[in-house]
Amino acid sequence: MEEENRVMLNDYNESNISERIERLEYLRNEILKRCPGEFGKWQMKYCSILALVQVVTTFHVYAFVFHTADKDFWCARPHHLRDVDVTLWRNLTQPKDACSILDIDYSTIQNLHNLIDYTQSVGLSANYTQCLEFEFSKENGEGKTLVEEFGLVCTHRELLSVVEMCFLAGAAIGSVLSGYISDRYGRKHTLLSFAFVQTVFGKFPFLHRSVFLLLVF
């Protein structure tokens, strides 16, 4: 008899514990549902508006794909030789690559014929030096990319990766800090403050002419 009572008591305790666990699970789910709030017409309206805004800002992340588009380039022609055909200029002065140029005093070269005569005279014994100025192809339009604006080619090519790294690092740090600041000071103030800062500092890249200022802003 005692054994039967013990078995019944254990069954009752197990069923009671199971019911409590189910009840706690239900209450937990209800609390989680109430924390974010209900999802009605008002929430649908503003979620849709915010989603449209985010779609536009998301393209900001991909801006570097267009800002850093590669363009064909070559060592710049001196001003008095700008009428020389680009193809001839490259073949005569840059047979190795677009980063090095025939090392001569171009002020003594008055026209294309002088340049041809000089290259024929030096032949394979010609010396080359690194280019300091570059020209870029206008085949894809007159618009300037960061590569053309700051001459991020040849020895400066690595700076292109640094610029992109700083941009993505700033976005990542801002995402982390915005969550902490919004919890501490409220989402409204954080959103308005970040929007103001981004609006103000977003205009600086149009004003500077240095790649190092671009890294900062």
C-alpha positions as CSV (number, residue, x, y, z in Angstrom):
1,M,0.0,0.0,0.0
2,E,2.8,2.4,0.9
3,E,4.5,1.6,-2.3
4,E,1.4,2.4,-4.3
5,N,1.0,5.7,-2.5
6,R,4.6,6.6,-3.1
7,V,4.2,5.9,-6.9
8,M,1.1,8.0,-7.0
9,L,2.8,10.8,-5.2
10,N,5.7,10.8,-7.6
11,D,3.4,10.8,-10.6
12,Y,1.5,13.8,-9.1
13,N,4.8,15.7,-8.4
14,E,6.1,15.0,-11.9
15,S,2.8,16.1,-13.5
16,N,2.7,19.2,-11.3
17,I,6.3,20.1,-12.2
18,S,5.5,19.6,-15.9
19,E,2.5,21.9,-15.6
20,R,4.6,24.6,-13.9
21,I,7.2,24.4,-16.5
22,E,4.6,24.8,-19.3
23,R,3.0,27.7,-17.4
24,L,6.4,29.4,-17.0
25,E,7.2,28.9,-20.7
26,Y,3.8,30.4,-21.6
27,L,4.4,33.4,-19.3
28,R,7.9,33.9,-20.7
29,N,6.6,33.9,-24.3
30,E,3.8,36.4,-23.3
31,I,6.4,38.7,-21.8
32,L,8.6,38.6,-24.8
33,K,5.6,39.4,-27.0
34,R,4.7,42.5,-24.9
35,C,8.3,43.8,-24.7
36,P,8.5,44.9,-28.4
37,G,4.8,45.8,-28.4
38,E,2.0,44.9,-30.7
39,F,2.3,45.0,-34.4
40,G,-0.6,46.9,-35.8
41,K,-1.3,49.4,-38.6
42,W,0.7,52.1,-36.9
43,Q,3.8,49.9,-36.5
44,M,3.4,48.6,-40.1
45,K,3.3,52.2,-41.4
46,Y,6.4,53.4,-39.7
47,C,8.4,50.2,-40.1
48,S,7.8,50.5,-43.9
49,I,8.9,54.1,-43.9
50,L,12.1,53.2,-41.9
51,A,12.7,50.3,-44.2
52,L,12.6,52.6,-47.3
53,V,15.1,54.9,-45.6
54,Q,17.4,52.0,-44.8
55,V,17.3,50.8,-48.4
56,V,18.8,54.1,-49.5
57,T,21.4,54.3,-46.8
58,T,22.4,50.7,-47.4
59,F,23.7,51.8,-50.9
60,H,26.0,54.1,-49.0
61,V,28.0,51.1,-48.0
62,Y,28.5,50.1,-51.6
63,A,29.5,53.6,-52.6
64,F,33.2,52.6,-52.7
65,V,32.5,50.3,-55.5
66,F,31.8,53.3,-57.7
67,H,34.1,55.8,-55.9
68,T,37.1,53.5,-56.4
69,A,36.4,52.3,-59.9
70,D,39.6,51.7,-61.9
71,K,40.5,53.8,-64.8
72,D,43.2,53.4,-67.4
73,F,46.1,55.7,-66.6
74,W,49.6,56.7,-67.8
75,C,52.4,59.0,-66.9
76,A,51.3,62.6,-67.6
77,R,52.6,64.4,-70.7
78,P,54.4,67.7,-70.1
79,H,52.3,70.7,-71.0
80,H,54.2,71.5,-74.1
81,L,53.7,67.9,-75.3
82,R,50.0,67.6,-74.6
83,D,49.2,67.4,-78.4
84,V,51.2,64.2,-78.7
85,D,48.9,61.2,-79.2
86,V,48.5,59.2,-76.0
87,T,49.2,55.9,-77.6
88,L,52.4,57.1,-79.1
89,W,53.4,58.8,-75.9
90,R,52.9,55.6,-73.9
91,N,54.7,53.4,-76.4
92,L,57.7,55.7,-76.6
93,T,58.1,56.7,-72.9
94,Q,56.5,53.9,-71.0
95,P,57.2,50.6,-72.6
96,K,57.5,48.8,-69.3
97,D,54.4,49.8,-67.4
98,A,52.2,52.9,-66.6
99,C,54.1,53.6,-63.4
100,S,57.5,54.3,-64.9
101,I,58.6,56.8,-67.5
102,L,61.7,57.4,-69.6
103,D,64.1,59.4,-67.5
104,I,65.1,62.4,-69.6
105,D,64.8,66.2,-69.4
106,Y,61.6,66.7,-71.2
107,S,62.1,70.5,-71.4
108,T,64.7,69.7,-74.2
109,I,62.1,67.7,-76.1
110,Q,60.1,70.2,-78.2
111,N,57.9,68.0,-80.3
112,L,57.1,64.4,-81.2
113,H,60.0,64.1,-83.7
114,N,62.5,65.1,-81.1
115,L,61.1,62.4,-78.8
116,I,61.2,59.7,-81.5
117,D,64.8,60.6,-82.4
118,Y,65.8,60.5,-78.7
119,T,64.2,57.1,-78.0
120,Q,65.9,55.7,-81.1
121,S,69.3,57.0,-80.1
122,V,69.2,55.6,-76.6
123,G,67.6,52.3,-77.6
124,L,67.7,49.5,-74.9
125,S,70.1,51.5,-72.7
126,A,67.4,54.0,-71.7
127,N,66.8,54.6,-68.0
128,Y,63.4,54.9,-66.3
129,T,62.1,56.6,-63.2
130,Q,58.8,56.5,-61.2
131,C,56.0,58.8,-62.5
132,L,55.1,61.7,-60.3
133,E,52.0,62.8,-62.2
134,F,49.4,60.8,-64.0
135,E,46.7,61.3,-66.7
136,F,43.5,59.2,-66.6
137,S,41.3,58.0,-69.5
138,K,38.0,59.8,-70.1
139,E,36.6,56.8,-72.0
140,N,34.0,56.1,-69.3
141,G,33.1,59.8,-68.7
142,E,34.5,63.0,-67.2
143,G,33.6,62.1,-63.7
144,K,36.5,61.7,-61.3
145,T,36.8,58.7,-58.9
146,L,38.9,58.7,-55.7
147,V,41.6,56.9,-57.7
148,E,41.9,59.8,-60.1
149,E,41.2,62.6,-57.6
150,F,44.1,61.6,-55.3
151,G,46.3,59.6,-57.7
152,L,45.8,56.3,-55.9
153,V,47.8,54.3,-58.3
154,C,51.2,52.5,-58.4
155,T,53.0,53.1,-55.1
156,H,49.9,54.8,-53.6
157,R,47.5,52.0,-54.5
158,E,47.6,50.6,-51.0
159,L,46.0,53.8,-49.6
160,L,42.8,52.7,-51.5
161,S,42.4,49.7,-49.2
162,V,43.2,51.9,-46.1
163,V,40.4,54.4,-47.1
164,E,37.9,51.6,-47.5
165,M,39.0,50.0,-44.2
166,C,38.6,53.3,-42.3
167,F,35.1,53.7,-43.8
168,L,33.9,50.2,-42.8
169,A,35.6,50.5,-39.4
170,G,33.8,53.8,-38.8
171,A,30.5,52.2,-39.7
172,A,31.1,49.2,-37.4
173,I,32.1,51.3,-34.4
174,G,29.1,53.7,-35.0
175,S,26.8,50.7,-35.0
176,V,28.1,49.4,-31.7
177,L,28.2,52.8,-30.0
178,S,24.7,53.8,-31.2
179,G,23.2,50.8,-29.4
180,Y,24.9,51.7,-26.2
181,I,24.2,55.4,-26.4
182,S,20.5,54.9,-27.4
183,D,20.0,52.6,-24.3
184,R,21.6,55.3,-22.1
185,Y,20.1,58.5,-23.5
186,G,17.1,57.3,-25.6
187,R,16.7,56.4,-29.2
188,K,15.1,59.7,-30.3
189,H,18.0,61.8,-29.1
190,T,20.6,59.3,-30.5
191,L,18.9,59.1,-33.9
192,L,18.7,62.9,-34.3
193,S,22.3,63.4,-33.0
194,F,23.8,60.8,-35.3
195,A,21.8,62.2,-38.3
196,F,23.0,65.7,-37.5
197,V,26.7,64.6,-37.2
198,Q,26.5,62.5,-40.4
199,T,24.9,65.4,-42.3
200,V,27.6,67.9,-41.2
201,F,30.7,65.7,-41.5
202,G,29.4,64.2,-44.7
203,K,30.0,67.5,-46.5
204,F,33.7,67.7,-45.6
205,P,34.9,65.2,-48.2
206,F,33.7,67.6,-50.9
207,L,35.9,70.4,-49.5
208,H,39.3,68.8,-48.9
209,R,42.0,67.9,-51.4
210,S,44.0,65.4,-49.3
211,V,43.5,61.7,-49.0
212,F,44.5,61.9,-45.3
213,L,41.6,64.3,-44.6
214,L,39.4,61.8,-46.4
215,L,40.5,59.1,-43.9
216,V,39.5,61.3,-41.0
217,F,36.1,62.4,-42.2
